[in-house]
Amino acid sequence: MSKNLSKAISCGHCSNLSHMKIIGNVVDNKTEIEPDYGPMGEYGITYSVLECPACKKVNIVSYEWEEAMDHDDIVYKVLSPQSTRYPVGLPENILSTLKAAEKNKTIDVNAYVILLRRLLELVCIDRSATGTSLALMLKDLADKKEIPEKLVRVASGLKDFGNIGAHAGIGELSEKEIPIVKALCLAILEYTYSAPYLASIAENKLLAIKSKAKKK
């Protein structure tokens, strides 16, 4: 493998797995010295700036090394971008759709919001919403107190962005809309799944503590 290429690594922006072009290194060299024998070898940390061949965005990694180490033994620590954290308590199909959307967000914004619109439909189906359209299913969830009325407006905003992404004649989305659309999506998922999930964990923990106290 060329010295100008990294080991295969997954891009933190688009999730493409490949060798990346090394466009810069900063090396923190140290020398191990034994009092009786003098210099015994070099070791240190290398910081590398890598360019993804797919999305052309930069990843920054570091790895520890020593003089006798084989290149295949290098283990990267990703410094930037930070790994995406997903809301807890999500059903598997909704989590996989969210991850698929994240992979597309820096490649095609329109595809990203279309996938998030699909995610919204999956939420409605998972919560047994009825209706012949996404708007009606969202209203049904609000009527059944599954989600508050204010959150329906949030969900409708996400739906509208998805419509723009799906229909070229309506308009064109850009990367500037990504933070807005992502925030809308996370608000829905955290209210619908994460909050009840964490509340359940807390309740079970309190019950366990009380049960343990009674046995003393």
MOPEBEL-V267878 format. One line per field, one symbol per residue. ss: DSSP state (A for helix, B for strand, O for the rest). Layout:
ss = ???
This chain:
ss = OOOOBOOOBBOOOOOOBBOOBBBBBBBBBBBBBBOOOBBBBBBBBBBBBBBOOOOOOBBBBBBBBBOOOOAAAOOOBBBBOOOOOOOOOOOAAAAAAAAAAAAAOOOOAAAAAAAAAAAAAAAAAAOOOOOOOAAAAAAAAAAOOOOOAAAAAAAAAAAAAAAAAAOOOOOOOOAAAAAAAAAAAAAAAAAAAAAAAAAAAAAAAAAAAAAAAAAO
